[in-house]
């Protein structure tokens, strides 16, 4: 099976997996983080070894001469070549060129592209998984949403079976208890507002957790709190 056919199959599989994703008024950081989490879960469900922020398989340099380029997600497989995945909100042509180099290095290139629904042409064998969203500005912040009618519904393979009317009156089950609130990061933002990003096992999100921050001392003598995911690619 050639790289183009493998890319098409992987693209169709990931597109189906991301199709039910819905959210309302999320920041760009939160949308990218959730898409990354969903992509990782997709690879794990296939039994692959999944890693984030992996040095370029093709050995591409990053923005700094002394640092390698990085891929957002890489799925290592025993039954085929690795899958190199980039996740972007805008049309980053560098991502396209990077994925073409990864394909030359025998990797399957996938590009998860959200928000921008342009119909620009991406060359084979790059597989594009588009995740269209809408946006609106709230209190000076640009927030993104993805409603149920903004992604394709899965077509049932068999016609629906009409419901059978009950033979006798049935008693409705008692209502369930209140839904358990969704876990959020325990930190607060610089504006003093609760952080809405999903937490890591530590209880803090990837922005506030010291375990995934740079930690280096900058020129002002302060500890760098930038996340490891923000390294130059």
WONORUR-V30210 format. One line per field, one symbol per residue. phi: phi as a letter, one per 40 degrees, with the letter a starting at -180 (. if undefined). A space follows every 50 residues. Layout:
phi->???
This chain:
phi->.cccccccccccccccccdccbabfbcccccccccccccccdccccgccb bbfbddccgccccbdcbccbbcabbcbcbiccbcbbbbcbcccccccccc cccccgcccbbcbbgcccbccbcccccbbcbcbbbacbfgbcbbbacccc bccccccbcccccccccacbcccccccccccccbcccbcccgcccccccc dcgbcccbcdcbcdgcccccgbccbcccccccc
